[in-house]
Amino acid sequence: MKIRANLVHIFDKKIEAVELTIHDGLISVIKPIDEVCETYILPGFIDAHIHIESSMLPPSEFARLALPHGSVSALCDPHEIANVLGVEGVEFMIDNSKKSPFKFYFGASPCVPATPFETSGSTLGVLEVETLLLKNEVKFLSEVMNFPGVINKDRDMLEKIALAKKYDVPVDGHAPGVMGEDLSAYIAAGITTDHEAFTYKEGLEKIQKGMKVLIREGSAAKNYEALHGLIDDYADMLMFCSDDRHPDDLLKEHINALVKRSLDYGHDLYKVLQIACINPIKHYNLDVGMLRVGDSADFIEIDNLKDFNILKTFIEGVCVAQNTKALFRAEKVIPINNFKAIPKSAQDFYLESSAHIEVIQAYDHELITHEKEVRYADFLDPSKDIIKIAIINRYEDKKPVVAYINGFGLKSGAMASSIAHDSHNILVIGCDDESLARCANLVIESSGGISALSADKELLLGLDVAGLMSSERAEVVAEKYSDIDHFVKDVLGSNLESPFMTLSFMALLVIPDLKLSDKGLFDGREFHFVSVSSEDVHNDK
């Protein structure tokens, strides 16, 4: 097969018309030609850190949406499904990924569960991590979220990092706000990347200390604006990632959006493409082509260097997407799950409260939260945006743990999800106990999903694969998700851009400040439980 186009040479920083010859999936000849070509070819884009499960799609369906955007590969941390099903869940992801041409590479997750302060469905100990690292599809140790454990030389964490060194694979980091001596200790343990920097100063310090920094734009967490200033001087130390991306967003764009945005901001074309196409291949030693003789023929064809419209995506010389459509159909997924919760009553969400309470304060586009002390008069007052949040253990029949939250803007009704990082118990927020129970029960009765309801309407997107993903077609999932997302905003009143994604992180204990576990309200800076309320008990019924 031969293709004539303008080749964007990222390494040589030039563009020339060429004839590309492909044989047996490899680039065999690149011959300069003396003619005018209308299109451009360049290496495909790579998502350097993503949890595929957060797209609510299994890998094969994720690929169908990502390929038309010019993405050819992704570095996947499967710790979401690992928290639910352990090694079996990771093997499901690997097996399903082989049903598409997309190049998925997986990590062995060292923090399953993320902390001992919550209930998960499974545990990946040192033995399980080594079992995964021995698989050809596993290329790195996934994000080491227990940064206090690493800094304080926790034996389990250090043994897992030692395994990564033994098998000569990189170690991904997760260190939000960690700087100074703590950061130096974290890096010294062997951590090589971080995708949690949320200020320029933090990103710069991490780079200067030798860490690769990932610029992240997901459906909830967005740090591009804070970090893109690093591109001009530190392109060799950066990668792009989405981390968590919901299906409606993935239907619209992927890493291509970061490339176009960077060019619109005036950043150098070759530096931007180095970040999007080259750095992940080199850092993780991937078998993905970089448009050189002898490379796998993984590349994209675009119309021009301004609009960057993706015309075709090739993997191993085969056109797998064209004109915004994937050219393959994924097989039907056979669901697996781990779900034991039973329906709850409104009484289960009753909470005695006092003169003052600790409230989780959530923010749009951020995983971090703050703690906020609120007086009794404001309890359960939607006009002041103080409503209840509860978490229900999905692996055992336990009473919900209830607290208060600010920042979602709900004026009525409730919303719930079995996507609750990282142990994936059931999170629900709502304006009254009856709504909390009804909304949570929609998820429980479908053995996983996201739900929302008002006084007269109920919506549910069932997630029959581990309570995290749907076995339906990607386009169907994206449409259902979009409907329920708009319902939460337009009918219930949420002012968040991505309310379900933000909700899913309210149980992520390793992100400061205040989060909720199925064992209690948790301080993510000091790593201990705190009381929801002070003394002087009142009745909130």
N, C-alpha and C positions, 0 to 999 in steps of 0.2 A: 504494500500500500504506500502511496506517495501523497503528500500534502504540500501545497505551495502557500506560503503565508509569510508575514513579517514576524521574525522570531525576536522576542524580547530576551536578550542575553543579560540575565541578572548578574552573573559573575563578571562579565566583560563590560557591563554598563553601556550597551549599544543595542541598536535595532537594525536588522538587515533582512532583506528578502531571501528566503531559502526554499529549497526543496527538501522535505523531510521524508526519509525512507524508513518504513517500519517493517520488520520481519520477525515473526514469531513473538510478537508482543514487545520487542525491543527496538530502540532507535539504532539503525545500522549505519545510516549516512545522513549528514547534514551538509548540503551543498549550497553555497551562495549562488543566487541567480540574478540576472540583470533584467528584472521586469518589475512592474508596479503591482503590488498585491493589496487587496482591499481589506483583508482581515489580519489579525495578530494572534500568535500562539505564545503561550507562556505556561510554566508549571502550574498544576492545580493547587488549590488552597487547602490548608490543613488546620483543623481545629485542635489546638495544642492541649486542651483540657476540657472534657465534657463528661457529664453523666447522662448517657443516652436515655436512661429511664425517665429523666425529667421532661423529655419530649412527649411522654406518655405513649411512646411508640417503641416496639422492639427494633433492633438494629436494621433488619431488612426493610422495614417501612420508613425508618429514619433516613436510610440511604435514598429512597425514592424522592424524598423532599430535598435532601442536601445536594445531590449530584447536579441538578439543573442550575444550582447557584455556583457551580465551579469547584465545589469541595470534592476532593478525591480521597481524603483520609482524615482520621480523627484518633486522638489519644484518649481512650475511654477508661474512666475509673468506675468500675461496676459495684461500688460499695453500697449503692442503694439496694439493689437486689441481693447483695451479699448479706446485708443486715436482716433481710427477710428469710432467705433460703440458704445462706452459706455458699460453699463450693458448688453445690448443685445449681444455684442461681447464676453464678459466674459461668459455669459450663453451658447453661441455657443461652446466655448472651453470646458466647463464642460460637456455639453451633448455629444459632440463628443468623449471626453476622455472615456466615459462609454462604447464605442464600442470596447474597447480593454481590455485585462486583466491587463495591466500595471497600477501601482498605481500612478496616478497623484494627486497631492495636489496643490491647487491654493492659491494665495494671493489676498487681496483687495488692489488695487493700489491707493496710496494716492496722486500721482503727475500726474494727468491726467487733463490738459496737464502738462508737466514737469515745464513749466514756463508760465507766461502771455505774453511772448515776441514772441509768435508764434501762428499760427492758427492750431487748431486741429479739428477733426470731432466731438468730444464730450468732456464732462467734468464729472469727478466723484467728486461730492461735498461730504460734510459730510454725508448727507442723503444716497447717493448712496453707499458710503463706508460701512456704517452700514448695508445697505441691503445685501451687499455681505458677510460681516462678519457673518451674521446670517445663511449662507448656510453651510451645513455639509462639503462640499468639500473645503471650504476656511479655511485655518489653520493659517494664519499669515497676518500681514500688510506688503505689498510689499515694495521694496526699497524706502526709503525716500530720493529722489534725491535732493530735495530743501534743501540742508544742510545749506545754508545761512539763509533760512527762519526759520529753527529749532533753529539755534544759536541765531538769533535775535528775537526769540519768536513770530514768525508769528502765528496769531490766528488760521487760517485754519489748518496749520500743527499740531499745538498742540492739536486741537480738534480731529483730526484723530488719533493721537497717543493715546489720552485719550480713544478713542473707543477700541483700541487694548488692553489697560489695563483693560477696563471694561469687555471685553470678554476673558481675560486671554490668549492672543495669542502673540507670539513674534513679534518684529518689526525689519524688515530688513533695513540695512543702505546702503548708497552710499555716500562715503566721500573721493573722490580722493585727496590725498595730504593734507588732513586736519589733523593737529597735534597740540600739545600744548594745550593752554587754549580753543581754539575753539573745539578741539576734546573732551575735558572733558565736555564742555557744551552740545555737540551733544549726547554723551553717557548718560549724566545725564537726558536728556529728555526722555530716554527709549529705545534708539536704541541698538540692541543686536548683530548685525553682520555687516560685511563689506566685499565686494568682490573687492574693487577698490584699495587696497594697491599695489603700484608698486615698493616699495623698502623694503628691509629687516628691516631697521630702522623703517619705517612707520608701517609695520606689527607687529613688536615687541611692539611698543608703544601701539598700539590698543589692543593687547592681554593683556599687563600688566595693562591696564586700564579696563579690564573686558569684552572686546568685542571679539566675535568669528570671526576669520578671515577665509575667503574662498579662497583657492588657485585655481586660475582660469586659465584654458587653453581652450580658445574658438578658433574660426576660425580667429579672428583678434587680440583680446586682450589676451596676454599670460603673466602671472606673475609667473609661476612655478619656473623658474630659480632664480628669485629674492627671493622667499619665502620658497622654500623647506628646507632651513636650519633651519626653525622653527620646523620641524617635530620631531626631536629627543627629544627636551625639552618641546614641547607644543602640543603634539598630542591630548590632551583632549580639546584643544581650536581651532581646525582646522577642516575644511570640504573641500571637493573637489567640484568644479563646472565647468560648461562650459560656462554659461551665454548666449552666442550666438554661435550656431554651424550650419554651412551650410550643405546641404544634402549630398554632396560628402564626406565631412569629417565624418559625422555621419555614412555613409555607411561603412567606414573603421574602426572607433573606437569611444569610448565614455569614460566613467570614467575608464574603464579597462586599457586604455593607461596610465593614471596617476598612477595607481597601479603598473603596470609593470615597468614604468619609475622609480618610487620611490624605488622599490626593486633593480633595476639595479644600482641605486645610492648608495646602501648599507643601506638604511633605514630599521629599524626593521619591520618584517612582521606584527606583531600584532598591532603596532602603525599605520602602513599604513592602515590596514583593519579597525581599529577603526575609522579612518578618513573617509574612503570610505563607510563603512557599518553601523556604530553604532551612531556616533555623530549626524547626521541629525535626526535620529529617536528620540533620546532623546531630542534634542533641540526643535523640532517642534511637539513632542508628536504624532508621526505617528503610524498608525496601519500597521506596516511592521514588519515581523518576524526577530528575531536575532538568530535563530537556538537554541532555548531553549524549553523545554517541556511547552506546552500551547500556544506557539507562532504560528502565521500564518506560514504555510509552504512555505515561500518565500526564496529561496536559489538557489545557482548555483553549478554545478558540473564541475570541471576542471581536466585536465590531470596530471599536476604536478605544483609544487610551484615555478618553475623557468620560464617556458614559459607562464603559466597562460592561456592556451587556453581554451576557454569556450566550454564545451561539451553540456551542457543542462542548461536551465533556468526554474525554477519552481516558480509558484505563486499560493498560496493556494493549494499546492499539485499537481497541474496540470503542466505537462511539456508544456511550451508555446513557447520554442525555442530550436532547436537542430541542431548541426553541421552548425552553421552560418545562419540558416534560422528560421524565425518566423513560428509558426505552426497555425496561424490564419489569416484570410483574413478580412480586414476592409471593411465596407460598403461604397458605393459611397457617396461622400460628396455633399450636396446641397449648392452652394456658397451663401454668403451674401456679400454686399459691400456698399461703400459710396464714390462715385467718380463723381465729377462734372466738372473737368478740360476739356478744349477744346483745339484742336491743336494750336500750336504756329508757328510763322514765324521767319525766320532768323533775321529780323529787331527787333523782341522782345528781342533779346539778345545783341543788341548794347549797348555799355557802353562808356560814355565819361570818359577819364582818364587824369591824371595830371602828373606832373614831378615825383612824387613819389606815390606809392600805398601800401596799406596794403595787404599782401598776407597770406592766411592760409597755414601753413607749416605742412603737414601730415607726419606721421611716420608709418613704418611697425610695426605690432603687438602692436600698442598703440592706445588708444582712445584719449589721450591728443594731442593737437596740439600746435604749437607756432605761434606767429605773426612775420612776416618778412617784412621789408620795402624794396621795390624794385624800382629802378630808371626806368624812362619811356622807355629807350632803350631796356629793357628786356621784355616789355609787350608782351604777346602772342607769346613767343618764345619757341616752344617745345624743341629746343636744350638746353635751359636753364631751362626747366621743369617749365615754367610759362604759365599756360593755364587758361581758364575761367571755373568757376563753377557757376551754377545757380540753384535756387530752385523755383518751381512752385507750387502755392497753388492748391491743388487738390479738395478742398471743395468749392471754389468760383472761378469765372473766373477773375483772376487777372494777371497783367503783371509779368513776372519773375523778381526775384531779382538776380542781377549778381555781382560776385566778381571774385577774382583770387585765384589760388591754386598752390602749389608747393609740389612735393613729389610722384606724381603718375607715372611719367615717360612716359606718352602718347606721341607718336611721330606723330600720325595722328588720325583722326576719333573722336569718342565720346563714352561714356557709360552713361547709365541712370538707375534709380531705383525708384520705388515707396516705397521701404523700406528705410525710412529716419528717424531715431530715433529722437524724439519719436512721433512726430505728423504725420509722414509718408506722407509728401508732396513729390513732385517729385524732386529728385536731378539729375543733369546732369553735366558732365564735358566734355570738348572737345576742340579741337585745332582750330576750326573756327565756326562762327555763323551758317552756313548752317548745319554743322554736329550736332551742339547742338540742333537745331530745329528738324531735321529728327529723331535723336535718342530719344528725349523727346516725339515726337509724336507717336513713336512705343508703348511706355508705355501708353500714353493717349488713343490711339485708342483701346487698349486692356483692358482699365479700370484697369490697374495695371500690373506690371511685372518688369523684368530687361532686358535691351537691350544693344547692342553694335553694332557699324558699322564702316566700312572703306569706301573707295570710291566706292567699288564694291560689298560689302557684308553686309547683315543685319542679326542679330541674335536676337531672342526674346524668353524669358521664361515668358509666361503669368502667372499672379498670380490672379486668379479669385475670391479667397476667401479674401475679404477685401483689395485687393491689396497687400497682405502679403504672402499668401499661395496658393498652387495649389491644385486643386481637382484631379489631376492625381496621379497615383501610385508613391510611394516613389522612386522606382528604375528609373522610367522615369524622374522624376524631378531631381534626382541626376545626371543622364546622361546629360540632357539638361543644367543643371547648369555647369557641368564640361566642356562641349563644349564651352560655352560662356566665362567661366573663362579663359580657355586656349587661346581663341581668343584674349581677352584683353591683355594677357601677350605676346603671340607669334606673333600676327599680329600688335596690336596697340602699343606694346612696354612697358607696365607697368612692373615695377620692384617689385611690391608688391606681397607678398605671397597670400593675399586674397583681391584683389582690390575692389570687391563689398561690402564686409563687412566693409572695411575701409571707402569707400564712404558713407555707410549708417550712419556712426557716425559723418559726417561733419556738420550735423544739430543738434547734441545733445548739446544744449546750456549749460547744467550743467556740462560739462566736459571742463576744461580750455584748451587752452587759447582763441583761436579765432575760432568761428563757424559761420555758415550762417543760418539765419532764413528767412522765407518768408516775414518778416518785415524789414530785414536789416542785416548787418554784426554785430556780437555780441561778446563782451568781456566777457568770462565766468568766469573771476576772479573778475572783478569789477561789473559784472551784469548790463551792459548798452550797448547801440548801439554805434558803432564807424563808422567813415567815411571810405569808400574804398580808396579814393584818397585825395591828398592835392590840393592846388591851381595850377595855370599855366596849364589850361586845354588844352589837345591835343585831336585829333580825332583818335580813334583806328580802324576806318573802313578801 
